[in-house]
Amino acid sequence: MGKRAKKSTLRQAPAHRTVAIQLPLRMLEALQGAQNAFFGLCLAAGREVLTTMMEEDRTALCGPKGQQLEGRQAYRAGSAPSEVTLGGRRIPLRRLRARSVAGEELELPIFGAVADRDPLDAHTMASMGAGVSTRTYADTLERLPAGEQERSISKSSVSRRFVALTQEQLTRWLSQPLDPTPIVAILIDGKLIEDHAILIALGITDKGEKIVLGLREGSTENAEVVRSLLRDLIGRGLATDRRRLFVIDGGKGAHKAIRECFGSLALIQRCRVHKLRNVVEHLPDHLRASVATTLRAAWRCADAKLAAQKLERLARSLETAHHGAAASIREGLEETLTLQRLGLVEGALARTLATTNAIENLIGGAAKYARNVKRWRGGAMIVRWIGAGVLHAQRRFRRLKGHRDLTRLLHALNPKKTLAIGEDAA
């Protein structure tokens, strides 16, 4: 006789349990009529709780309701329509009122907290940073129960709020004093947006931290725009009495402005990516790979003099047939070898400081932040959006690649004594 399969008790359906929960009538109405029942329940319960807490605050100011008190300092004054912030919007709420015996309006502490617009502002900035457009802002919010009113969610309202917030944020950022942490290197590069050049200065601290120091807008990356940016940094606390490495894209305007502001204390490293690109653009396709290989080999040479000789030899070989490429190699040749003279040839730190890629990545992130902008309306709008994108990207900054080798750079900048990471290089 065959064995019967015995059903496992683990597969049996659990016994049903009935749980009774008592809810106020107003909560039940909200639960039945809301499209999103749970959110409607929370909204109704939240109003009940806030009203109760406001009454407790008012009792603390005015005393128990219906009692005659000697030396009373405040009186109940009914209620008034008002608003509070909830989930990226403003919703109506009756505000309980209290007046002093002198007739002055008194704010209830709990209402002052829930009526604050800071959460609404933070929600708006976070939504814009996540790529939500002003048109679709309302669609991203949890739906309210039928019949509930809400404000501050229309396209125009969100747009006005974002403009005001980004302008305030930009003004505060560009006017605050710089952190006293020593800056050992500054990268300067820009991006052209709608005929407006946006310049960004990125500082590298002696601990390998990246800090966006400033931002400027102009028609081109000329000396005056860079000079204005640098003078602003100096006015905000950037020291001018110490040797510092500057990494630039190769523009003559940036070079001139740096020399005027910092003189011989500025050690300029030309971005090798820009230089390589400029050289090969003068060459036919069949020569580009070999010339690029020769350039990279020279830049990996530990001896700066030998590297300069290799670059000069390459320029002479191209002189006759490709004069433009030869001239491009010679232009700023010594400044492409600054890292060699500082003893930085191999390693992550040398690769990082040999280019302005860190800024280009930053600008790319800022451009992604502004991807929903369909039409730019002048330089002020560009600066606001790019500035907001830069500050948004700065929150996710990591330490500089190769930061463990910064001791070598600090010693090279100030050879009088060996510095440890974190020690002032002045």
QUIMODA-V415215 format. One record per residue. PHI is phi in whole degrees, 0 to 359 (NA if undefined). BURIAL is # if it has 24 or more other C-alpha atoms within 12 Angstrom, else .. Layout:
# QUIMODA-V415215
PHI BURIAL
PHI BURIAL
This chain:
# QUIMODA-V415215
NA .
288 .
281 .
273 .
286 .
266 .
294 .
286 .
289 .
290 .
269 .
287 .
295 .
294 .
293 .
284 .
236 .
253 .
241 .
260 .
236 .
270 .
236 .
299 .
301 .
295 .
292 #
296 .
296 .
295 #
294 #
281 .
265 .
278 #
292 .
251 .
299 .
294 .
294 #
297 #
297 #
297 #
295 #
296 #
296 .
298 .
297 #
298 .
295 .
296 #
297 #
296 .
291 .
295 #
295 #
295 #
297 #
290 #
296 #
295 .
275 #
253 #
90 .
300 .
291 .
85 .
249 .
274 .
239 .
278 .
72 .
299 .
258 .
208 #
231 #
291 #
226 .
73 .
215 .
213 .
292 .
207 .
220 #
226 #
270 #
213 #
55 #
84 #
212 #
248 #
237 #
287 .
204 #
286 .
266 #
287 #
245 #
215 #
235 .
286 .
297 .
274 .
94 .
274 .
290 .
250 #
271 #
281 #
305 .
293 .
290 #
300 .
286 .
281 #
273 #
300 .
272 #
303 .
299 .
295 #
297 #
296 #
295 #
296 #
296 #
295 #
294 #
296 #
293 #
275 .
96 #
283 #
273 #
296 #
289 .
257 .
303 #
296 #
291 .
274 .
271 #
296 .
289 #
276 #
300 #
302 .
91 .
283 .
267 .
211 #
226 #
68 #
237 #
288 .
303 .
293 .
293 .
296 #
297 #
298 .
295 #
293 #
299 #
296 .
293 #
292 #
293 .
295 .
297 #
294 #
298 .
295 .
295 #
278 #
246 .
282 .
298 .
287 #
298 .
291 .
303 #
301 #
260 #
263 #
211 #
229 #
257 #
233 #
203 #
212 #
217 #
267 #
233 #
51 .
66 .
241 #
271 #
256 #
262 #
231 #
250 #
248 #
265 #
245 #
277 #
290 #
257 #
86 #
274 #
260 #
227 #
283 #
276 #
191 #
211 #
220 #
239 #
202 #
285 .
214 #
273 #
274 #
298 #
294 #
294 #
294 #
298 #
297 #
297 #
292 #
295 #
296 #
296 #
296 .
296 .
268 .
122 .
287 #
292 #
245 #
251 .
221 .
290 #
210 #
270 #
245 #
247 #
232 #
278 #
112 #
295 #
294 .
297 #
295 #
299 #
297 #
295 #
296 #
297 .
293 .
273 #
236 #
60 .
285 .
285 .
267 #
258 #
259 #
248 #
283 #
296 #
286 #
293 #
296 #
297 #
300 #
296 .
295 #
292 #
291 #
294 .
270 #
246 #
290 .
302 .
287 .
257 .
297 .
295 .
291 .
293 #
298 #
296 .
295 #
298 #
295 #
296 .
295 #
287 #
268 #
286 #
289 .
269 .
296 #
294 .
296 .
296 #
296 #
297 .
296 #
292 #
295 #
298 .
295 #
297 #
296 .
291 .
260 #
306 .
286 .
278 .
222 #
299 .
297 .
293 #
297 #
295 #
294 #
295 #
288 #
292 .
69 #
303 #
297 #
281 #
279 #
247 #
300 #
297 #
299 #
291 #
269 #
84 #
253 #
242 #
251 .
106 .
295 .
295 #
297 #
294 #
290 #
276 #
275 #
220 #
258 #
300 #
300 #
286 #
298 #
295 .
296 #
294 #
298 .
294 #
293 #
295 #
294 #
300 #
261 #
294 .
275 .
285 #
265 .
213 .
279 .
242 .
97 .
294 .
298 #
293 #
298 #
297 #
299 #
291 #
295 #
299 #
295 #
293 #
295 #
294 #
294 #
290 #
296 #
295 .
256 .
298 .
248 .
294 .
300 #
296 .
85 #
298 #
291 .
267 #
295 #
302 #
296 #
294 #
299 #
293 #
291 #
287 #
226 #
289 .
293 .
208 .
276 .
254 .
266 .
299 #
99 #
273 .
299 #
266 #
290 #
